[in-house]
Amino acid sequence: MRFITYFFPILVLVIMFYATIRIVQRAGYHWIWAVLMYVPGLNIILYCLFAFRPWPIHKFVEWQGQKIQEYENIINQYQEEIDAAKRLGH
């Protein structure tokens, strides 16, 4: 019985720690943020930063969207040139 009394809280802690690491990494932060979130006092500050600061993954997605828009503009430009050449009979 004592084994379960000590083992279960440790198991829960390990699972929660792993889940925190996965969430932090999916948001685009380094895994060390998850470790620091278990430091008393610092965790409140980090949770606020995590909640209200733009996530790196969102910056990356925004950058990708800008690149896609640039490529679409280039494709449209070439398509207009092709259409103009077809109208001229080339």
Secondary structure, DSSP 4 states (H G I P E B T S, - for coil): -HHHHHHHHHHHHHHHHHHHHHHHHHTT--THHHHHTTSTTHHHHHHHHHHHSPPHHHHHHHHHHHHHHHHHHHHHHHHHHHHHHHHHT-
